[in-house]
């Protein structure tokens, strides 16, 4: 017996885009506040943005894709 799989709709795509945008904006705002208060240097902020932001976006996109139903099994990938 095969399991019924539903494909994500336009609401899931919009939620994914919204989640990525919110993550980016809050990260930029947080780093901006740290630089403004003097807790982080500008060079440290640039390094955090160049090294940390892409990593964070990959992690968040993986979590959102699983949560919203974009994840696929290895069998699904092999058969497509």
FIBA-198424 format. One line per 8 residues: number of its first residue (from 1); their letters; for each residue x negated, y negated, z of N, C-alpha, C, O, CB. Coordinates in steps of 0.001 Angstrom, whole numbers. Glycine has a CB too. Example, Ala and Ser with C-alpha at 12.3 -4.5 7.8 and 13.67 -1.06 7.14 Angstrom:
<atoms>
1) AS) -13190:5690:7800:-12300:4500:7800:-13200:3300:7800:-14236:3319:8465:-11308:4473:9046; -12850:2250:7080:-13670:1060:7140:-12900:-30:7870:-13409:-1138:8039:-14084:598:5725
</atoms>
This chain:
<atoms>
1) XXXXXXXX) -840:1171:0:0:0:0:-889:-1238:0:-1782:-1374:835:958:4:1213; -640:-2111:-917:-1443:-3318:-1014:-770:-4445:-245:454:-4515:-138:-1658:-3717:-2484; -1597:-5309:278:-1081:-6451:1030:-687:-7559:51:-1336:-7767:-974:-2138:-6968:2059; 370:-8246:390:813:-9370:-435:-55:-10572:-109:-174:-10968:1051:2327:-9693:-201; -650:-11138:-1120:-1508:-12312:-928:-855:-13518:-1567:-427:-13486:-2720:-2921:-12079:-1523; -792:-14568:-794:-243:-15829:-1301:-1393:-16756:-1650:-2363:-16870:-900:709:-16496:-258; -1282:-17406:-2775:-2308:-18363:-3148:-1983:-19711:-2510:-814:-20076:-2381:-2419:-18490:-4693; -3016:-20444:-2114:-2781:-21751:-1513:-2178:-22710:-2540:-2504:-22650:-3726:-4093:-22327:-945
9) XXXXXXXX) -1323:-23564:-2086:-651:-24510:-2967:-1279:-25879:-2925:-2390:-26047:-2423:797:-24613:-2608; -566:-26870:-3457:-1089:-28236:-3499:-1242:-28843:-2111:-2104:-29699:-1913:-182:-29110:-4338; -435:-28427:-1154:-574:-28964:204:-1892:-28511:825:-2526:-29268:1561:612:-28522:1089; -2309:-27275:531:-3585:-26779:1037:-4749:-27536:405:-5729:-27848:1081:-3722:-25274:768; -4642:-27825:-872:-5694:-28592:-1544:-5800:-30000:-968:-6897:-30527:-785:-5426:-28660:-3053; -4653:-30599:-688:-4656:-31939:-94:-5212:-31911:1326:-5947:-32816:1719:-3238:-32525:-90; -4870:-30881:2098:-5391:-30749:3456:-6901:-30521:3442:-7609:-31036:4307:-4690:-29599:4188; -7398:-29760:2475:-8833:-29528:2349:-9555:-30840:2052:-10565:-31153:2682:-9121:-28491:1243
17) XXXXXXXX) -9042:-31597:1102:-9647:-32878:750:-9600:-33845:1927:-10569:-34556:2191:-8938:-33488:-462; -8475:-33869:2632:-8332:-34740:3793:-9319:-34343:4896:-9915:-35216:5527:-6890:-34688:4324; -9496:-33060:5132:-10427:-32590:6151:-11864:-32956:5840:-12612:-33361:6731:-10312:-31103:6305; -12253:-32819:4588:-13612:-33194:4182:-13809:-34706:4316:-14861:-35156:4770:-13890:-32742:2725; -12808:-35485:3924:-12912:-36943:4020:-12998:-37399:5473:-13805:-38269:5800:-11716:-37608:3334; -12183:-36827:6337:-12213:-37196:7750:-13546:-36814:8381:-14092:-37570:9184:-11059:-36525:8506; -14067:-35655:8026:-15369:-35240:8546:-16469:-36208:8125:-17314:-36587:8936:-15706:-33829:8068; -16455:-36603:6867:-17464:-37534:6372:-17342:-38890:7051:-18342:-39464:7482:-17345:-37693:4860
25) XXXXXXXX) -16120:-39401:7146:-15929:-40722:7752:-16294:-40746:9235:-16919:-41699:9700:-14490:-41166:7578; -15916:-39718:9974:-16256:-39702:11396:-17754:-39520:11615:-18307:-40074:12565:-15491:-38593:12107; -18410:-38760:10760:-19858:-38611:10864:-20561:-39926:10575:-21471:-40320:11303:-20356:-37528:9909; -20140:-40609:9509:-20737:-41905:9180:-20478:-42932:10278:-21370:-43705:10629:-20190:-42418:7847; -19267:-42945:10817:-18944:-43882:11899:-19749:-43564:13151:-20246:-44471:13819:-17441:-43842:12216; -19880:-42279:13472:-20654:-41887:14653:-22114:-42268:14537:-22701:-42779:15491:-20541:-40402:14880; -22703:-42027:13385:-24103:-42406:13187:-24237:-43926:13182:-25215:-44465:13698:-24652:-41811:11868; -23257:-44618:12599:-23280:-46080:12629:-23221:-46632:14043:-23927:-47588:14362:-22130:-46631:11825
33) XXXXXXXX) -22395:-46048:14886:-22311:-46486:16282:-23616:-46206:17014:-24072:-47032:17805:-21143:-45788:16999; -24218:-45052:16760:-25493:-44736:17403:-26595:-45704:16984:-27422:-46091:17810:-25907:-43308:17073; -26618:-46096:15721:-27613:-47067:15262:-27313:-48435:15859:-28230:-49137:16285:-27636:-47144:13714; -26041:-48822:15894:-25649:-50141:16398:-25967:-50291:17882:-26380:-51365:18320:-24158:-50378:16161; -25780:-49227:18659:-26074:-49292:20087:-27549:-49092:20397:-27960:-49256:21546:-25266:-48264:20822; -28342:-48747:19414:-29772:-48585:19605:-30179:-47202:20075:-31338:-46994:20434:-30256:-49587:20572; -29271:-46267:20083:-29606:-44916:20517:-30272:-44105:19403:-30826:-43034:19655:-28355:-44200:21000; -30216:-44619:18173:-30825:-43930:17031:-31451:-44991:16136:-30878:-46059:15923:-29768:-43064:16240
41) XXXXXXXX) -32629:-44683:15616:-33266:-45616:14698:-32664:-45472:13310:-31956:-44507:13021:-34786:-45386:14654; -32951:-46431:12470:-32429:-46386:11099:-33042:-45218:10342:-32361:-44554:9562:-32715:-47712:10359; -34318:-44968:10569:-34974:-43842:9899:-34375:-42517:10383:-34179:-41595:9591:-36507:-43869:10156; -34089:-42430:11668:-33436:-41235:12197:-32044:-41052:11618:-31616:-39928:11358:-33359:-41305:13708; -31336:-42162:11417:-29996:-42088:10826:-30065:-41612:9381:-29251:-40794:8953:-29300:-43455:10897; -31026:-42119:8637:-31181:-41682:7245:-31532:-40202:7189:-31017:-39467:6346:-32266:-42514:6529; -32406:-39769:8087:-32770:-38351:8125:-31559:-37495:8507:-31345:-36423:7941:-33929:-38115:9122; -30770:-37977:9470:-29575:-37222:9873:-28574:-37145:8726:-27923:-36118:8535:-28915:-37868:11108
49) XXXXXXXX) -28452:-38219:7971:-27526:-38210:6841:-28016:-37304:5709:-27221:-36607:5080:-27325:-39627:6320; -29299:-37315:5459:-29833:-36506:4359:-29892:-35016:4704:-29706:-34168:3831:-31222:-36998:3985; -30148:-34700:5967:-30292:-33297:6352:-29047:-32737:7035:-28684:-31580:6821:-31480:-33139:7266; -28401:-33554:7851:-27288:-33058:8644:-25945:-33104:7963:-25142:-32183:8111:-27207:-33813:9881; -25686:-34156:7222:-24368:-34307:6595:-24064:-33211:5576:-22961:-32667:5606:-24274:-35658:5922; -24974:-32862:4684:-24654:-31767:3760:-24414:-30439:4480:-23530:-29671:4100:-25775:-31599:2752; -25195:-30179:5505:-25005:-28949:6284:-23639:-28954:6956:-22923:-27953:6928:-26119:-28793:7341; -23281:-30084:7561:-21983:-30199:8217:-20841:-30019:7222:-19851:-29357:7533:-21860:-31551:8916
57) XXXXXXXX) -20965:-30593:6042:-19906:-30474:5043:-19751:-29034:4548:-18635:-28595:4273:-20191:-31401:3865; -20848:-28304:4433:-20754:-26899:4032:-20049:-26083:5110:-19196:-25249:4806:-22155:-26320:3755; -20409:-26327:6376:-19770:-25599:7475:-18292:-25921:7547:-17468:-25018:7695:-20443:-25931:8807; -17942:-27207:7445:-16534:-27608:7516:-15755:-27063:6325:-14613:-26632:6481:-16412:-29139:7571; -16354:-27077:5145:-15633:-26556:3973:-15403:-25055:4098:-14365:-24554:3665:-16411:-26863:2679; -16350:-24331:4681:-16146:-22893:4897:-15018:-22651:5897:-14161:-21795:5675:-17448:-22232:5396; -15018:-23399:6987:-13965:-23245:7990:-12598:-23622:7433:-11612:-22930:7684:-14275:-24095:9215; -12536:-24712:6680:-11260:-25123:6100:-10766:-24127:5061:-9566:-23867:4973:-11388:-26500:5474
65) XXXXXXXX) -11674:-23572:4279:-11238:-22635:3246:-10650:-21366:3856:-9676:-20818:3340:-12406:-22279:2327; -11240:-20903:4950:-10685:-19725:5618:-9350:-20075:6264:-8388:-19314:6161:-11672:-19177:6679; -9290:-21218:6925:-8076:-21621:7627:-6907:-21855:6662:-5761:-21538:6980:-8342:-22885:8439; -7203:-22407:5493:-6142:-22727:4533:-5826:-21581:3578:-4914:-21703:2761:-6530:-23942:3736; -6545:-20490:3660:-6215:-19327:2845:-6950:-19242:1530:-6508:-18536:624:-4778:-19314:2577; -8065:-19945:1398:-8843:-19851:170:-9823:-18685:191:-10429:-18367:-832:-9591:-21140:-65; -9985:-18046:1345:-10961:-16961:1446:-10520:-15763:619:-9329:-15488:480:-11161:-16548:2910; -11491:-15067:81:-11204:-13895:-735:-12077:-12752:-246:-13191:-12976:228:-11446:-14180:-2249
73) XXXXXXXX) -11588:-11561:-357:-12361:-10382:0:-13412:-10105:-1075:-13340:-10627:-2187:-11436:-9159:188; -14379:-9277:-718:-15392:-8885:-1690:-14762:-8100:-2834:-15229:-8173:-3970:-16491:-8056:-1018; -13714:-7357:-2541:-13022:-6596:-3591:-12344:-7548:-4570:-12387:-7327:-5780:-11979:-5630:-2973; -11716:-8610:-4053:-11070:-9588:-4926:-12082:-10281:-5846:-11815:-10510:-7026:-10328:-10631:-4087; -13229:-10602:-5287:-14256:-11277:-6070:-14802:-10341:-7135:-15033:-10761:-8269:-15391:-11779:-5163; -15013:-9068:-6783:-15568:-8109:-7731:-14589:-7820:-8876:-15013:-7571:-10004:-15932:-6809:-7010; -13299:-7853:-8592:-12320:-7534:-9621:-11941:-8736:-10494:-11308:-8565:-11535:-11085:-6973:-8977; -12316:-9922:-10088:-11910:-11094:-10878:-12928:-11446:-11927:-12738:-12405:-12675:-11683:-12287:-9980
</atoms>
